[in-house]
Amino acid sequence: MNSQKNYFELFDLPVGFALDSGVLAERYRALVRALRADFLSDEEDETARSLARIDLAYQTLTEPLARAEYLFRLYGVEGTETGGDDDPASTTLVEEMERQEALVAATNRSDPGAALSEVLTRLAERGAALDKELHQLFADPTPHNLGAAREVVRQLQGLARCRRETEERQAELLRPRPA
């Protein structure tokens, strides 16, 4: 296996955010099968390293935010860490604070389970819209679009954090209370 190939080349896929997960899974299984056959040879260490790289590549390309971060690295764009006050991430911070306020309000409603479900629905709808926008931006990876994609990834990361917290609060509601 050529360790110089990027993850997309490894699976013989075009470089881009949009990909066919079925094709990716099929090619992953084919690569793993081929390498496992090599495991019987004298080069077990090299085969193990190749399998580990294939697994990392598969996990990266399977998860949309990890795939976006990988594409940023391939295109030579800085990651999604936040910057100063003039940084677009400050807008994301305001949105995240608003989501947190909505989460607290939902928890304090008379039926917090239903309210938290509504929050999750809104998060999923917003996430789907952002995912669609991210597909469009990566379809034409100009410097401007990659900058905009970086901001969309920041927003998706905030949504993911809020979704996890909302799910944790829902789980707390379902836990039996000690008598």
Beta strands, then each sheet from edge to edge (+ up, - down):
end
